[in-house]
């Protein structure tokens, strides 16, 4: 995941107005990562699906606050994508928003199954360490690229 799947917004430009330029009306917003999720909630851009692990750069932190979310939990070890994680992501897309998946382990690589199974008109956001925010509009090309990367991990 060293190469961003989408547009990289540099850290010093991750303000609400810069992010909104990349969003369209009624888009299904998905965040992966505690800091990214917290930033979007602070901007009042409430993600429909949030995947967090209670860590930032390998340090424990309190997950971002959110009212009225359906919370699901899954075990996903670092550097892995478990079948249970994939199934829970698929299930999350069928539930009323907002949904939060709290990962015991690490959520970073879950960007891949999210990109494969996200509904049409979705946008995925995740942090690129020390660089900024990655914004990925889900297209058939992105789904194929994410699926190819997932297949390489099996």
ZIHUJO-V818491 format. One line per field, one symbol per residue. ss: DSSP state (A for helix, B for strand, O for the rest). psi: psi as a letter, one per 20 degrees, with the letter a starting at -180 (. if undefined). burial: + if it has 16 or more other ideal C-beta (glycine too) atoms within 10 Angstrom, else -. A space follows every 10 residues. Layout:
ss->???
psi->???
burial->???
This chain:
ss->OOOOOOBBBB AAAOOAAAAA OOOOOOOBBB BBOAAAAAAA AAOOOOOOBB BBOOBBOOBB OOOOOOOOOB BBBBBBOOOO OOAAAAAAAA AAOOOOOOBB BBBBBOOAAA AAAAAAAOOO OBBBBBBBOO OBBBBBBOOA AAAAAAAAAA AAAO
psi->khpqibpooq gijmrghhgh hjqrpkqopp qoqggggggh ghjknophpp oqjkqpljpq rpqqqpqkqp pqqqpoqqkr oqhhgghhgg ghiiqqqqpp oopodpigii hghghgiqrq kqpppqqopj gbpppopprh gggggghggg hhi.
burial->---+++--+- ---+----+- -+----++++ ++++++++++ +---++++++ +++-++---- --++-+--+- -+-+-+---- ++--++-++- -++---++++ +-+-++++++ ++++++++-- -+++++++-- -+++++++-- -+--++--++ ----
